Amino acid sequence: MKIREMQIDDLEQAISIEEELFSVPWTMNGLFSMLVREDALFLVAEDKDKIIGFCGAFMVMDQGDIVNVGVRPERQRQGVGRRLLQALIRRADEKGVTSLYLEVRASNRTAICLYEGLGFRQAGVRKGYYEEPREDGITMCRTAVDGH
Ligand SMILES: CC(C)(COP(=O)(O)OP(=O)(O)OC[C@H]1O[C@@H](n2cnc3c(N)ncnc32)[C@H](O)[C@@H]1OP(=O)(O)O)[C@@H](O)C(=O)NCCC(=O)NCCS
């Protein structure tokens, strides 16, 4: 498996992962317009020419916002999500990003465990942030100091 930057050619497979995982998935146009932003960093995990997971963030100055992480259901629990995020964190470090933020559904214990293991800590709660179903969002933050 290798981790590399997402290309336009990967959009179709990334969207199929989105649709498998999320109740309100991104559209192809939506993901395209995020991918081409100057401040975007999207990574994919590729295995035997197939995209098995991806993650993405926007980074401005010393702050980054992780906007998505997803791994194909049949490839979960094999360390793919962790490797994607470790690569994202490393690249953020290189760009001088010292605080990384993300939002996660309060019920998503799996993702919360993964983020905590990588040095993210709960920073706040956004009441009713998510739809379908309506649910609170937990804001988590990782600072370079916490993570090292
Ligand atoms: C969250 C997600 C990206 C994790 O990816 P993954 O490749 O399965 O995770 P990894 O195998 O790298 O696991 C890393 C750690 O996460 C935690 N974790 C992963 N799956 C877990 C599970 N089913 N139950 C509890 N903890 C889990 C563990 O701490 C694990 O470390 P360990 O295997 O050493 O115990 C994946 O489950 C996913 O795509 N879920 C659906 C989409 C989603 O919820 N995305 C996050 C939106 S904010």
The ligand as a Gaussian input file, in Angstrom:
#p B3LYP/6-31G(d) Opt

LIG

0 1
 C      -12.497000       5.978000      11.127000
 C      -11.762000       5.198000      10.038000
 C      -11.237000       6.182000       9.003000
 C      -10.580000       4.463000      10.690000
 O       -9.815000       3.849000       9.664000
 P       -9.166000       2.419000       9.845000
 O       -8.253000       2.214000       8.695000
 O      -10.218000       1.413000      10.055000
 O       -8.369000       2.619000      11.212000
 P       -7.008000       1.909000      11.628000
 O       -7.033000       0.476000      11.238000
 O       -5.868000       2.731000      11.134000
 O       -7.118000       1.974000      13.195000
 C       -6.385000       2.864000      13.946000
 C       -6.963000       2.942000      15.353000
 O       -8.290000       3.425000      15.323000
 C       -9.054000       2.778000      16.321000
 N      -10.054000       1.918000      15.697000
 C      -10.157000       1.580000      14.392000
 N      -11.239000       0.789000      14.193000
 C      -11.825000       0.642000      15.407000
 C      -12.966000      -0.052000      15.855000
 N      -13.760000      -0.761000      15.016000
 N      -13.290000       0.019000      17.177000
 C      -12.521000       0.740000      18.025000
 N      -11.405000       1.412000      17.656000
 C      -11.056000       1.361000      16.360000
 C       -8.090000       1.967000      17.124000
 O       -7.549000       2.808000      18.103000
 C       -7.070000       1.623000      16.075000
 O       -5.840000       1.284000      16.602000
 P       -5.516000      -0.284000      16.895000
 O       -5.910000      -1.045000      15.654000
 O       -4.049000      -0.252000      17.159000
 O       -6.351000      -0.640000      18.064000
 C      -12.667000       4.135000       9.366000
 O      -13.219000       3.324000      10.373000
 C      -13.783000       4.736000       8.526000
 O      -13.614000       5.024000       7.336000
 N      -14.964000       4.901000       9.159000
 C      -16.145000       5.436000       8.455000
 C      -15.958000       6.885000       8.080000
 C      -15.683000       7.755000       9.277000
 O      -16.302000       7.610000      10.315000
 N      -14.730000       8.694000       9.114000
 C      -14.393000       9.648000      10.139000
 C      -15.270000      10.850000       9.973000
 S      -14.808000      12.141000      11.114000

